[in-house]
């Protein structure tokens, strides 16, 4: 009941964003489960990447993806959330970069991680980027 009251108090923009994030979460889960070859992150960048301009909506996107990820019953790992960030940033015409990186961990071996940046900060897959060797950087269509 408290969650319903909290949802009702949200702005119409935040409600819509939360509903979109939920839909994109289901979409990315199905996409990565059944159609991995179609799950492209966008255009691969070579060399330096562009500066990302500050955008308040990127904070709301980060919040919506994080809030949705806590409650969905399906798998919603870092690559799914990075893809959701890309889709939501495309909807709101915000520049977004997706990073795929690897790090060596003594206990677990090599670990892969994906994170998205928009509005000048990490919005999904919060990590210390310096811990990872970046393999690929992708940008969305904006």
N, C-alpha and C positions, 0 to 999 in steps of 0.2 A: 504494500500500500504506500509506503514511503517513496518508493521508486516512481510510482504513478504521480504522486504529488510533486515530486521533483521535476518530472517530465512536463507536467502542466505549467510549472513556473518558468520553463525555458522560453526564450524568445522564439518567434516563428522561424527565424533563420536557423537557430540551433536545433529546433525540432526537425526541420527539413534536412539539415545536415546529418543528424543522428539517423534518420530513416534512410538517407542515401548511403551512409556508411554501413548500415546493416545490410542493405541490398548488395552493395559492392563486396562486402565480406562474404556473403553467400556465393556471389558470382566468382570471386577469386578462388574460393575453396573448390568449387566445381571445375573451374578452368585448370587449376594446377593438378586436380585429381584425374581428370579425363582428357584434357586437351593441352598438355604441356607445350607442344610445338607451337601453339597459337599464342602462348603467353609471353609476348615480347614486351620488354620494358620501355622500348622507345628507341630513339636514335642514339647510337653509341658515340661518345665523344672521344676524340683523340687529343691528347695534350691538355692544355689548360681548360678549365671550365669557366663559364660566365659568372659574374657576381649576381647574387640573388637579392632582389630588392625586398625591403621589409614590407610585410603585408599582414595585417591583423587577422585576416581570414585564415592564414596558415596556422595560427594558434587554435582557432576553432576546429580546423580540420584535424589537427593533432589530437585535440580533446575528443572529437567524435570517434576517431579510429580507436583510440585507447579505451574509451567507454564501451564501445561495441565489442572490442576484443575480450573484455572481461566477462561478457555474458553470453556470447554465442556458444552453442554446444559443439561446433565443428572446429577443425584445426584452423588456427589463425596465427601463423608464425611470422617471422620478420619479413620474408619475401612476399607473403600475402598482404601484409600491412603496407609494405613499400608500393606494391601494385595498387592498393586502394588509394594511397596518397596520390599516386600518379593520376588515377581516374578522377578523384575529387579536384585535384589541381587543374586538370583539363576542363572540368565543368565550370570552374570559377576563373579560368584564364590566368592562373598563377604559374610562374616558372618553378619547375621542380627538377631536382636531380636525384637519381637513384644510384647508390653505390653498392657494389658487390665486392666484399673483401674477405680475406682469409687470415687466420692467425694460428700459430702453433701453440698448443696448450699441453703442458707436461702430462696432465691427467687424462685428457680426452683426445689427444692427437691434434689433427688439423680441424679447425672449426671455420665454417662459412657463416657469413652474416650479411644481411642486406639492410640498408637504412636509407631514408629519404630526407632530403633537405628542401625546405621552401621558406621563403620569407627570411632568409639569412640564418636559419638554424635547423637543427635536426628535429623532424616532426614524428618520425617513426623509427623504431629500432635503436633507441637511445643507447649510445656507446661512446667510447673514446676512439675516434677514428685513427688516432696515432697508433693504437694497438694492432691495427689491421693493415695488411698489404692490399691495397685496392687493385682488384683485377679489372673491373669495368666500371665505367660511369655512363649513365644514360640520362638523356634529358627528355622531358615531355614535349609535346608539340608547340608549346608557347615559348 
